[in-house]
Amino acid sequence: MKTVAELLKLKDLDHQHVHTIAPQQMVLDALKLMAEVNIGALPVLENGQVVGVVSERDYARKVVLKGRSSIGTPVSAIMSSPVITVSPQHSIEACMGIMTERHLRHLPVVDDGKLLGLLSIGDLVKEAIAEQSDLIQQLEQYIRGE
């Protein structure tokens, strides 16, 4: 199974750039950015370090359901923290296990304290399906004696 580093290299150019937000920015800013670039979560960076992740789920549960305002609420008030991260050396399988166990949909990739990327559950499922498809093709070729 591939590593996180290999998966990040395979992401198309539009999804290799990681959009981030600062903890003091307003929730409305995060929502606008997520809508603009069609993503569901943003790593929260402070002094170059990942201090949280803010997602659509955080917005729904911690702003809408609690009657808060997205204009006057800072990202730090609703972000998920502490952050669970992975390194580029982690396997896709290990990431899937972390996401399943912790009920996460997004996983920041950090190396030496630097944010390298953000994996979504969709990224991991897509890779798992591709690997299974390759294995099926290899087995079919083996059965046919090719």
C-alpha positions as CSV (number, residue, x, y, z in Angstrom):
1,M,0.0,0.0,0.0
2,K,1.2,3.5,-0.8
3,T,2.5,6.0,1.7
4,V,1.0,9.4,2.4
5,A,3.9,11.1,0.5
6,E,3.1,9.0,-2.6
7,L,-0.6,9.9,-2.4
8,L,0.1,13.6,-2.0
9,K,2.2,13.5,-5.2
10,L,-0.7,11.9,-7.0
11,K,-3.2,14.6,-6.1
12,D,-4.0,16.8,-9.0
13,L,-2.5,20.3,-9.0
14,D,-5.7,22.0,-7.9
15,H,-5.7,19.9,-4.7
16,Q,-2.0,20.0,-3.9
17,H,-2.2,23.5,-2.5
18,V,-3.4,23.5,1.1
19,H,-5.8,26.4,2.0
20,T,-5.5,27.4,5.6
21,I,-6.9,30.0,8.1
22,A,-5.7,31.7,11.2
23,P,-7.5,31.1,14.6
24,Q,-8.4,34.7,15.1
25,Q,-10.2,35.0,11.7
26,M,-14.0,34.8,11.8
27,V,-15.9,31.7,11.0
28,L,-17.6,33.6,8.1
29,D,-14.1,33.9,6.5
30,A,-13.6,30.2,6.8
31,L,-17.0,29.4,5.3
32,K,-16.4,31.8,2.4
33,L,-13.0,30.2,1.7
34,M,-14.3,26.7,1.9
35,A,-17.2,27.6,-0.5
36,E,-14.9,29.4,-2.9
37,V,-12.5,26.5,-3.3
38,N,-15.1,23.7,-2.8
39,I,-13.5,22.0,0.2
40,G,-15.0,20.8,3.5
41,A,-12.2,21.7,6.0
42,L,-9.3,24.0,6.7
43,P,-6.2,23.5,8.8
44,V,-5.9,26.3,11.3
45,L,-2.3,27.7,11.4
46,E,-0.7,29.9,14.1
47,N,2.9,30.9,13.6
48,G,3.2,28.2,10.9
49,Q,2.0,25.4,13.2
50,V,-1.2,23.4,12.9
51,V,-3.3,24.2,16.0
52,G,-6.7,23.0,14.8
53,V,-8.9,22.0,11.9
54,V,-12.2,23.8,11.2
55,S,-14.8,21.9,9.1
56,E,-18.3,22.2,7.9
57,R,-19.2,19.8,10.6
58,D,-17.7,22.1,13.3
59,Y,-19.8,25.0,11.8
60,A,-23.0,23.0,11.9
61,R,-22.5,21.7,15.4
62,K,-20.8,24.6,17.2
63,V,-22.3,27.6,15.4
64,V,-25.7,26.8,13.9
65,L,-27.0,24.5,16.6
66,K,-25.7,26.8,19.4
67,G,-27.2,29.9,17.9
68,R,-23.8,31.7,17.5
69,S,-23.0,34.2,14.7
70,S,-20.5,33.2,12.0
71,I,-19.6,36.9,11.7
72,G,-18.6,37.5,15.4
73,T,-17.2,34.0,16.2
74,P,-13.5,33.4,15.8
75,V,-12.4,30.1,14.2
76,S,-10.5,29.2,17.4
77,A,-13.9,29.0,19.2
78,I,-15.2,26.1,17.0
79,M,-12.1,24.4,15.6
80,S,-11.3,20.8,16.4
81,S,-8.2,20.7,18.6
82,P,-5.8,19.2,19.5
83,V,-5.1,18.0,16.0
84,I,-4.3,14.5,15.0
85,T,-1.7,14.5,12.2
86,V,0.2,12.0,10.2
87,S,3.6,12.0,8.6
88,P,4.5,11.4,4.9
89,Q,5.8,8.0,5.9
90,H,2.4,6.8,7.2
91,S,0.7,4.2,5.1
92,I,-2.7,4.8,3.5
93,E,-4.0,1.8,5.6
94,A,-2.8,3.4,8.8
95,C,-4.5,6.7,7.9
96,M,-7.8,4.9,7.2
97,G,-7.5,3.3,10.6
98,I,-6.9,6.6,12.4
99,M,-9.8,8.3,10.6
100,T,-12.1,5.4,11.3
101,E,-11.2,5.1,15.0
102,R,-11.2,8.8,15.7
103,H,-14.3,9.6,13.4
104,L,-12.3,12.1,11.3
105,R,-12.9,13.2,7.8
106,H,-9.7,15.2,7.3
107,L,-6.1,14.5,8.3
108,P,-3.3,17.0,8.1
109,V,0.1,15.8,6.9
110,V,2.9,17.3,8.9
111,D,6.6,16.8,8.6
112,D,9.1,18.6,10.9
113,G,6.3,20.8,12.1
114,K,5.5,22.0,8.6
115,L,2.1,21.4,7.0
116,L,2.5,19.4,3.7
117,G,-1.0,18.6,2.8
118,L,-4.5,17.6,3.9
119,L,-6.0,14.2,3.3
120,S,-9.7,13.6,3.1
121,I,-11.5,10.4,3.6
122,G,-12.4,10.6,-0.1
123,D,-8.7,10.7,-1.0
124,L,-8.1,7.5,0.9
125,V,-11.1,5.7,-0.4
126,K,-10.2,6.6,-3.9
127,E,-6.7,5.2,-3.5
128,A,-8.0,2.0,-1.8
129,I,-10.4,1.4,-4.7
130,A,-7.6,2.0,-7.2
131,E,-5.3,-0.5,-5.4
132,Q,-8.0,-3.1,-5.3
133,S,-8.8,-2.7,-9.0
134,D,-5.1,-3.2,-9.8
135,L,-4.9,-6.3,-7.7
136,I,-8.0,-7.7,-9.4
137,Q,-6.5,-7.0,-12.8
138,Q,-3.3,-8.8,-11.8
139,L,-5.1,-11.8,-10.5
140,E,-7.2,-12.0,-13.6
141,Q,-4.0,-11.9,-15.7
142,Y,-2.5,-14.6,-13.5
143,I,-5.6,-16.9,-13.9
144,R,-5.5,-16.4,-17.7
145,G,-1.8,-17.3,-17.7
146,E,-0.6,-14.0,-19.0
